[in-house]
Amino acid sequence: MSPTTASRWSLAAIGVVLISSCAPACLPAADPAPTVPAPTTIIQQQGQLTVTYDGAGPNVARVGLIGDSTLAAIRWTGSWAPLRRWNYTYDAESCRRTNTPSCHGSDGYAPETVLDVMHRLRGRLGLVLVLMEGANDPVNVFGAGIDAVVAEARAQGVTHVVWLTISHAADKNTVLAQRAQQYGGDLVLADWAAYSEPHPEWTIADGLHISNAGAPELATFIANSVAPLRD
C-alpha cells in the first residue's frame, strides 16, 4: 500500500471524508475532540460509514440521520452535542444521491444511495428520520427519489421524515414542497435554506457546504426541527 493510500484509509478510520465538490484546501478543519464520550463509529467497508450514539440512555428515543456532504459537516467538525438529547444513527457521505447511483467523491468511490442506507440500517433509524439530501440529484428524478424514501420509511415504521431544504436549489425545494403537501405529516420540511440564508459565514465559498461556524448551527437547527416530533 502506498503512503498516499495508507494516509487516506487512516483518515477514513476516524470519519474524515472530503467534500466532493471542493478542493481539500477549502475544507473546514476539524474541531478539537469533544469532552463528552464520542459516538461509536462503524466502518463496514469502503463507502459505508455509520455513526451510532447510544449515550442518551436505553429509554430515550432514537433518531435517524442520512445525508450527503452537507450533513457530513457535523461529523467532520464533531458538532454532535445538540443531537445528543436522543440516541441516533447517522450516515452522511459526499456525492450521495437519493435513489439513483451516487456520483464519485474525491475518496474515489460512489457511496450508497439514501435508499440503500435505509435498507442496510433497517430497524436502527428510529421513528423520526432526518434527510439532508438532494444537492447531487438531477431535478427530474428527485421527486421519484423522495417518493421511494417515504415509501421505505413507511414500510419500516418511521412516522416522520424530516427533509431539510437545499441552499440555492429553488427547483428542488419546489419538488420537496409539493411532496410535503402530498404526504402530509409523513414528510415534514425543515427550511434550512431560508434559515441559513442571512448567515453566509455558515457555509464555505460555494454557498452550500457547511463551514466550521455553520456546523453547530446546523446540528442545533436539526435538533430544534426534530424536537416537536420526538420529545
N, C-alpha and C positions, 0 to 999 in steps of 0.2 A: 504494500500500500504506500502510495507516495505521501510526503509530508502534507501536501495540499489536501488530499483525500482524508488523511487522518485528522487534520485540523477541522475539516468540515463535519466529520462524524462526531468529534469531540463537542463541537458547538451544538449539534443536534441533540446530544445526550442531555444537555441542560436546557433544552427547549428554546434554542435561539434559531429562528428561521428568517431568512432575508425577505424583504418586501420585493415581490417580483418586478414591480414597475419602477423600481428606484435603485440607483447605484448604491453600493454599500456605504459610500461616504455620506449619504444623506439620511442614513438610518438613525433613529434615536438611540442613544446609549442606554444600556440597562441601568436602572436604579440599584442602589445597594440592596442586598438581600433583606427581606422583611424580618422583623424581630419575632413575629408570631410563627408558629410551626408552618413549614412550607407544605403545599399540597403534594400529593403523590403524583409523580409523572410516570406514565407508562408509554413506552415506545414499542409498539408491536413489530413494526417493520417500516421500511422506507415509505414515507408518505402517510403514515398513520401515527399521529401523536395525540394522545388524550390525557388531559389533566383531570384528576378527580380530587375532590376535597370532602372529607367526612368529619372535619373538626367542629362543625356546629352541633353535633350530638346526634344520638340514634333516634331521637323523637322529633327532629327538625326536618322539614320538607327538603326535597332535592329539586334543583333547577337545572335544566339542560341549556347549554350554550354552544351553538355551532356557527362558524363563520369563515370569512376569508381573511386577507391580510389586515383589514381594518380592525376586526375583532382581535386579531393576533397581537395587537399592540398591548393589550392587557397582560399577556404572557411575557412579551419581550421586556416590558418595564416592571414587571412584578406588582402590578396595581390590583391585587386581589382583594384588598381589605373591604371595600364596600359590598362585595359579594358574599363575604363570609358570615353573613347573618343566616345563610342557608348552607346546606351541603350542595355541591354542584358537580356536574360532569361537563367538561369543556373541551372542545376540539376546534381549533382555528388554524388554517393553513393558507399560505399565499397561493393565489391563482385558482382558488376553489370556485367551482360553478355549482349550480343548484342540482340539476339532474342531467345535464349534457356533459360530455367529457371535459374535465378541467384542463386549463392551459398549463404549460410547463413553467414553473417558477425558477428562480435563479439557483435553487438547490439541484436542478437537473431532473426533476421528476414532476409529474402531474399528480396532485393529491386526489384523494377520494372526493366524490361529489357529496353534497349535503345528504342526498338520499342514501348513498352508500354508508355514510357515517351513521345515519339513523338506523339502518338495518344492523350494522355492527354493534351499535350501542343499545339495541332494543332492551327495554326493561331497566335502563340505567339513566333515563333522561328526566324522570320526574313527571309532574303534572303540568308544568309550565316550561315551554321550550322557547328560548330566545334565538332569533336568527339575525345576524348582521352579514348580509349576503346579497349578491346580485350585481356588484360592480363589474364582475368579469363575464356576466351573462349577456348574450345578444338579446336585445329588447324583444325581438319577435318570438323568442322561445321562453321568455321569463315568466309569462303568465302560466304556461303549462308546468313550469318548474314549481311555481307556488302551489298550483293545484295538487301536484304529486306530493309535496311536503305536507300539506294539510291532510290529504288522504292518509298518508302514512302515520301522521300524528294521531289522527282519529283511531286508526287501527291499533295503535299502541296504547290507547287510553290517555293520551295527552289532552288536557282540557282546553288549553290556550296556547296558541303560537303567537309570540310577540315578535314582530318583524320591524327592525329599525329602518327608517327611510335612508336613502343613499344620497350623499352630498353631490351636488351638481349633476343630478340624473333625473330631471323632471319627468322624462318619458317613462322611466321605470317606476318612479314614485306614483305616477298616474295609474299604472298597472296594479301596483300594490293597493292603492286606494279603491280601485274597482273590485279587487278580490276581497278586501276587508268588508266592503259593503255586501258582497255576495255571501260571505261566510259568517257574518255577524260576529258574535263573541268568540268564535273559534279562532279567528285571526284578528289580532289587535295590533294596530300600528303605533309605533313609538317614534315620534318625529325628530330624530337626531339631526336631520339635515337643517331644519328650521332652528332647532335649539342651539346648534353649534355655529350657525352662520355668523352671528355677531362676534365670534371669537376665532379669528384666523390663527391665533397662536396655538390653538388646539390641534392644528394639522401642520404637516410639513408643506413644502412649496407647491405640491401638486393639488392642495386643497381637499384631498380625500383621505390619505393615510394619516394616522394619528401620531401626534408628537408626544414627547415626554410630558409636557404640560397637559396635553389633552387626554392621556390615557386614564388618569384618576378621575377626570371629569366624565369620561365615557363609562367607566365602571359605576360611578355614582348614578349617572343617568339610567343605566340599565337596572340597577337596584331599585331606584325610585319607580321605574316603569313596571317592574315585577311586583312590587310590594302590595298594590291593591288587589292583585290576583292571588297572592300567595300567603300573606300574613292574616 
